[in-house]
């Protein structure tokens, strides 16, 4: 059976909130991206432009409580988010591969397939060597 693949150009807005050591910073941006559907899986892909750098970002949506985030840059990052679970993940740096944990307190995905439009919201804590690094939130909205 052949994979059914279709994609559409979408507009993506993202707000990230990072809290580490009692200090919070936020980043907001708006990009053109793609919504790709392959069988029962959905991908939101875009190029993030931040601090003079261009980073390919992909959100793989498995269901409304499971999302994988992949960022390809000098440091490659892949995070799996499953609501209520701490997942083991990998962070590839020029100095080697690190294992990190992501505890997702909230994962909310809503997609209107006919439109297409929707949002991804992830609220999580990041761990390195079982030590909490910080709290993070990602709010992504997409539409035509």
DRENMIBA-430269 format. One record per residue: residue number from 0; residue in three letters; x, y, z of N, C-alpha, C, O in turn. Coordinates in pm, whole numbers, plus 50000, padded with zeros to 5 digits. Layout:
N
- NUM  ALA  X  Y  Z  X  Y  Z  X  Y  Z  X  Y  Z
...
# end
This chain:
144
- 0  UNK  50085  49881  50000  50000  50000  50000  50089  50125  50000  50184  50135  50077
- 1  UNK  50057  50217  49916  50136  50338  49901  50098  50441  50007  49982  50455  50044
- 2  UNK  50199  50514  50055  50172  50621  50151  50098  50734  50082  50137  50778  49974
- 3  UNK  49992  50781  50145  49921  50897  50093  49982  51019  50159  49978  51033  50281
- 4  UNK  50038  51109  50076  50106  51227  50129  50046  51350  50064  50033  51357  49941
- 5  UNK  50010  51448  50146  49964  51575  50092  50014  51686  50183  50030  51668  50304
- 6  UNK  50037  51802  50124  50081  51914  50205  50020  52044  50156  49980  52058  50040
- 7  UNK  50013  52139  50250  49961  52271  50219  50053  52375  50282  50112  52352  50387
- 8  UNK  50064  52489  50216  50138  52602  50271  50051  52666  50378  49933  52692  50356
- 9  UNK  50110  52692  50496  50037  52750  50607  50115  52867  50665  50233  52886  50636
- 10  UNK  50048  52944  50747  50110  53052  50824  50121  53003  50968  50023  52955  51025
- 11  UNK  50240  53014  51026  50267  52963  51161  50306  53079  51252  50393  53159  51217
- 12  UNK  50241  53088  51369  50284  53182  51472  50322  53100  51595  50251  53007  51634
- 13  UNK  50433  53137  51655  50485  53061  51769  50523  53157  51881  50584  53262  51858
- 14  UNK  50486  53119  52002  50530  53189  52122  50594  53085  52212  50532  52986  52248
- 15  UNK  50720  53110  52249  50787  53021  52344  50818  53099  52470  50853  53217  52466
- 16  UNK  50805  53032  52582  50832  53092  52712  50927  53000  52786  50900  52881  52803
- 17  UNK  51039  53056  52831  51143  52979  52898  51166  53040  53036  51194  53159  53048
- 18  UNK  51155  52957  53140  51183  53002  53277  51296  52917  53333  51282  52796  53352
- 19  UNK  51409  52985  53361  51526  52919  53419  51582  53009  53528  51594  53130  53511
- 20  UNK  51616  52948  53640  51676  53021  53752  51596  53146  53790  51654  53250  53818
- 21  UNK  51463  53134  53789  51378  53245  53831  51359  53355  53729  51289  53452  53756
- 22  UNK  51420  53342  53612  51407  53444  53508  51332  53386  53389  51352  53270  53351
- 23  UNK  51244  53468  53330  51161  53423  53218  51190  53507  53095  51201  53629  53102
- 24  UNK  51203  53439  52981  51215  53510  52854  51115  53450  52757  51084  53331  52763
- 25  UNK  51066  53534  52668  50971  53487  52568  51023  53522  52428  51094  53621  52409
- 26  UNK  50984  53440  52333  51018  53465  52193  50890  53447  52112  50819  53347  52127
- 27  UNK  50860  53543  52027  50744  53538  51939  50792  53552  51796  50878  53635  51767
- 28  UNK  50737  53472  51708  50768  53491  51568  50659  53433  51481  50574  53356  51525
- 29  UNK  50665  53471  51356  50565  53433  51257  50640  53388  51132  50729  53459  51084
- 30  UNK  50606  53270  51080  50677  53215  50966  50579  53149  50868  50467  53115  50905
- 31  UNK  50623  53133  50745  50550  53049  50650  50598  52907  50673  50716  52884  50700
- 32  UNK  50506  52811  50661  50544  52672  50683  50462  52579  50597  50394  52621  50503
- 33  UNK  50470  52451  50630  50395  52348  50559  50323  52260  50658  50376  52228  50765
- 34  UNK  50203  52222  50623  50128  52120  50696  50130  51997  50606  50076  51999  50496
- 35  UNK  50193  51890  50655  50209  51769  50576  50132  51657  50644  50146  51635  50765
- 36  UNK  50051  51586  50566  49977  51470  50618  50023  51347  50542  50016  51341  50420
- 37  UNK  50070  51248  50619  50110  51120  50562  50033  51013  50637  50059  50987  50754
- 38  UNK  49938  50952  50568  49846  50856  50630  49782  50918  50753  49712  51019  50741
- 39  UNK  49804  50863  50873  49740  50915  50994  49829  51012  51071  49791  51057  51180
- 40  UNK  49945  51046  51017  50036  51136  51087  50031  51275  51025  50006  51290  50906
- 41  UNK  50056  51376  51107  50055  51514  51061  50185  51581  51107  50233  51558  51218
- 42  UNK  50240  51662  51018  50364  51734  51047  50343  51882  51019  50286  51919  50917
- 43  UNK  50390  51966  51111  50396  52110  51091  50544  52143  51080  50621  52121  51173
- 44  UNK  50584  52197  50963  50726  52227  50939  50742  52373  50902  50658  52431  50831
- 45  UNK  50851  52432  50951  50882  52571  50916  51028  52599  50945  51095  52521  51012
- 46  UNK  51077  52711  50894  51212  52759  50924  51200  52871  51026  51137  52973  50999
- 47  UNK  51260  52851  51141  51258  52953  51246  51374  53049  51223  51489  53007  51206
- 48  UNK  51344  53178  51223  51446  53282  51209  51459  53354  51343  51371  53432  51381
- 49  UNK  51568  53328  51412  51590  53387  51544  51739  53415  51561  51822  53328  51534
- 50  UNK  51772  53534  51605  51912  53573  51629  52001  53547  51507  52108  53488  51519
- 51  UNK  51955  53592  51389  52030  53579  51265  52056  53434  51222  52143  53409  51140
- 52  UNK  51981  53340  51279  51998  53200  51242  51867  53144  51186  51758  53184  51227
- 53  UNK  51881  53051  51094  51768  52983  51033  51772  52837  51078  51868  52765  51051
- 54  UNK  51665  52794  51146  51661  52659  51203  51538  52585  51153  51425  52630  51177
- 55  UNK  51556  52472  51085  51441  52389  51047  51376  52327  51171  51444  52267  51254
- 56  UNK  51245  52343  51183  51169  52291  51296  51055  52205  51243  50987  52242  51147
- 57  UNK  51033  52090  51307  50922  52002  51270  50850  51957  51395  50912  51913  51492
- 58  UNK  50718  51969  51394  50633  51911  51496  50561  51793  51433  50488  51810  51336
- 59  UNK  50582  51674  51487  50511  51554  51440  50397  51528  51537  50419  51510  51657
- 60  UNK  50275  51525  51485  50157  51506  51568  50110  51362  51549  50067  51323  51441
- 61  UNK  50118  51284  51657  50071  51147  51653  49925  51141  51693  49844  51075  51628
- 62  UNK  49891  51211  51801  49752  51226  51845  49744  51351  51931  49841  51426  51941
- 63  UNK  49629  51376  51994  49611  51502  52066  49688  51511  52197  49682  51614  52264
- 64  UNK  49760  51405  52237  49838  51408  52360  49982  51363  52340  50054  51339  52437
- 65  UNK  50027  51351  52212  50162  51305  52183  50217  51383  52064  50164  51378  51953
- 66  UNK  50328  51456  52090  50390  51542  51989  50541  51522  51996  50597  51508  52104
- 67  UNK  50606  51521  51879  50752  51518  51876  50800  51648  51812  50753  51686  51705
- 68  UNK  50895  51714  51877  50957  51836  51827  51100  51803  51784  51177  51744  51860
- 69  UNK  51134  51842  51660  51269  51824  51609  51321  51958  51560  51253  52028  51484
- 70  UNK  51442  51994  51605  51509  52117  51562  51645  52077  51508  51723  52010  51576
- 71  UNK  51674  52118  51384  51801  52084  51320  51886  52210  51309  51857  52300  51229
- 72  UNK  51990  52215  51389  52081  52332  51389  52220  52283  51429  52250  52164  51417
- 73  UNK  52304  52374  51476  52436  52334  51526  52419  52230  51637  52499  52137  51649
- 74  UNK  52314  52247  51717  52277  52151  51819  52142  52092  51780  52040  52161  51785
- 75  UNK  52141  51964  51742  52017  51898  51702  51941  51853  51825  51998  51796  51918
- 76  UNK  51811  51879  51824  51727  51847  51939  51605  51770  51893  51541  51807  51795
- 77  UNK  51573  51662  51964  51450  51589  51941  51386  51565  52077  51444  51500  52164
- 78  UNK  51264  51619  52094  51190  51603  52219  51056  51537  52191  50982  51580  52102
- 79  UNK  51025  51433  52266  50895  51368  52260  50813  51415  52379  50860  51412  52493
- 80  UNK  50692  51458  52352  50602  51503  52458  50481  51411  52465  50407  51397  52368
- 81  UNK  50462  51349  52580  50345  51269  52607  50288  51321  52738  50355  51316  52842
- 82  UNK  50166  51372  52734  50108  51435  52853  50115  51342  52974  50072  51227  52969
- 83  UNK  50173  51397  53085  50181  51323  53210  50299  51228  53221  50314  51161  53322
- 84  UNK  50383  51221  53118  50497  51129  53119  50629  51204  53102  50636  51308  53037
- 85  UNK  50734  51146  53164  50870  51197  53143  50936  51109  53038  50954  50989  53058
- 86  UNK  50971  51169  52925  51031  51095  52815  51181  51116  52810  51232  51221  52850
- 87  UNK  51253  51015  52761  51397  51026  52738  51418  51077  52597  51355  51028  52503
- 88  UNK  51505  51175  52583  51527  51242  52455  51675  51264  52433  51757  51239  52521
- 89  UNK  51709  51311  52313  51850  51331  52279  51875  51474  52231  51794  51535  52163
- 90  UNK  51992  51523  52271  52038  51656  52233  52179  51638  52178  52271  51606  52254
- 91  UNK  52196  51658  52049  52325  51638  51985  52398  51772  51977  52353  51864  51910
- 92  UNK  52512  51782  52046  52594  51903  52044  52723  51872  51969  52753  51756  51942
- 93  UNK  52801  51976  51934  52930  51950  51871  53024  51869  51961  53122  51812  51914
- 94  UNK  52993  51864  52092  53077  51794  52188  53028  51653  52219  53090  51582  52298
- 95  UNK  52918  51613  52158  52866  51479  52182  52717  51481  52207  52653  51586  52208
- 96  UNK  52664  51361  52228  52520  51343  52248  52487  51337  52397  52552  51266  52474
- 97  UNK  52384  51415  52435  52339  51417  52575  52198  51358  52580  52118  51375  52488
- 98  UNK  52170  51289  52689  52033  51244  52711  51965  51346  52802  52019  51385  52905
- 99  UNK  51845  51388  52762  51768  51482  52842  51627  51428  52860  51579  51347  52781
- 100  UNK  51562  51473  52965  51426  51431  52992  51329  51547  52976  51362  51662  53003
- 101  UNK  51209  51514  52930  51104  51615  52916  50978  51561  52984  50924  51458  52945
- 102  UNK  50934  51632  53088  50812  51596  53158  50703  51692  53113  50703  51809  53150
- 103  UNK  50610  51641  53034  50503  51724  52978  50384  51726  53074  50316  51625  53093
- 104  UNK  50362  51844  53134  50245  51858  53221  50118  51870  53138  50012  51822  53179
- 105  UNK  50129  51933  53021  50012  51955  52936  50054  51945  52790  50152  52007  52748
- 106  UNK  49980  51867  52713  49996  51860  52568  49856  51873  52510  49769  51790  52538
- 107  UNK  49833  51975  52429  49702  51997  52371  49718  52024  52222  49787  52118  52183
- 108  UNK  49656  51941  52141  49662  51957  51996  49519  51960  51944  49436  51876  51978
- 109  UNK  49492  52060  51860  49362  52069  51796  49384  52104  51650  49451  52203  51618
- 110  UNK  49327  52024  51561  49344  52046  51417  49208  52038  51350  49133  51942  51370
- 111  UNK  49177  52140  51270  49059  52137  51184  49108  52096  51046  49167  52177  50974
- 112  UNK  49085  51973  51009  49140  51918  50886  49085  51987  50761  49158  52002  50663
- 113  UNK  48962  52027  50761  48903  52089  50644  48956  52228  50617  48951  52274  50503
- 114  UNK  49007  52297  50716  49043  52438  50703  49173  52463  50626  49162  52541  50532
- 115  UNK  49291  52410  50648  49337  52353  50773  49384  52462  50868  49444  52561  50827
- 116  UNK  49355  52443  50992  49406  52532  51096  49406  52457  51226  49341  52352  51240
- 117  UNK  49479  52511  51323  49483  52445  51452  49590  52503  51542  49648  52608  51513
- 118  UNK  49614  52432  51652  49716  52477  51745  49781  52357  51814  49725  52248  51821
- 119  UNK  49901  52383  51863  49975  52288  51946  50018  52366  52069  50076  52474  52057
- 120  UNK  49990  52312  52186  50033  52374  52311  50104  52268  52394  50049  52160  52417
- 121  UNK  50226  52299  52438  50301  52206  52522  50359  52285  52639  50425  52387  52621
- 122  UNK  50333  52235  52759  50387  52292  52883  50471  52181  52946  50418  52076  52982
- 123  UNK  50602  52205  52958  50689  52096  53004  50807  52147  53086  50843  52264  53083
- 124  UNK  50867  52053  53160  50991  52077  53234  51099  51996  53167  51076  51883  53124
- 125  UNK  51219  52054  53158  51332  51989  53093  51433  51948  53200  51461  52024  53292
- 126  UNK  51489  51827  53186  51584  51773  53282  51711  51729  53212  51708  51676  53100
- 127  UNK  51825  51750  53279  51954  51700  53235  52020  51636  53356  52032  51699  53461
- 128  UNK  52064  51512  53342  52120  51438  53456  52027  51439  53576  52071  51454  53690
- 129  UNK  51898  51424  53551  51793  51423  53653  51781  51553  53732  51713  51557  53834
- 130  UNK  51846  51658  53685  51834  51791  53746  51745  51876  53656  51763  51878  53534
- 131  UNK  51650  51946  53716  51560  52031  53638  51636  52151  53582  51700  52226  53655
- 132  UNK  51627  52168  53450  51691  52278  53380  51601  52401  53381  51647  52514  53400
- 133  UNK  51469  52377  53359  51375  52489  53354  51238  52444  53311  51214  52327  53282
- 134  UNK  51147  52542  53307  51010  52520  53262  50992  52590  53128  51043  52699  53107
- 135  UNK  50918  52526  53039  50903  52574  52903  50758  52564  52859  50684  52477  52903
- 136  UNK  50718  52656  52771  50587  52651  52708  50604  52684  52561  50679  52774  52523
- 137  UNK  50533  52608  52479  50528  52634  52336  50382  52651  52297  50299  52564  52324
- 138  UNK  50350  52763  52234  50216  52787  52179  50233  52810  52030  50290  52912  51989
- 139  UNK  50185  52717  51949  50195  52726  51805  50056  52727  51745  49973  52641  51777
- 140  UNK  50029  52824  51659  49903  52832  51586  49935  52830  51437  50033  52889  51392
- 141  UNK  49852  52759  51361  49872  52758  51217  49738  52770  51145  49634  52726  51193
- 142  UNK  49745  52831  51027  49626  52848  50943  49673  52878  50801  49792  52899  50776
- 143  UNK  49577  52880  50709  49609  52914  50570  49652  53058  50559  49682  53105  50450
# end
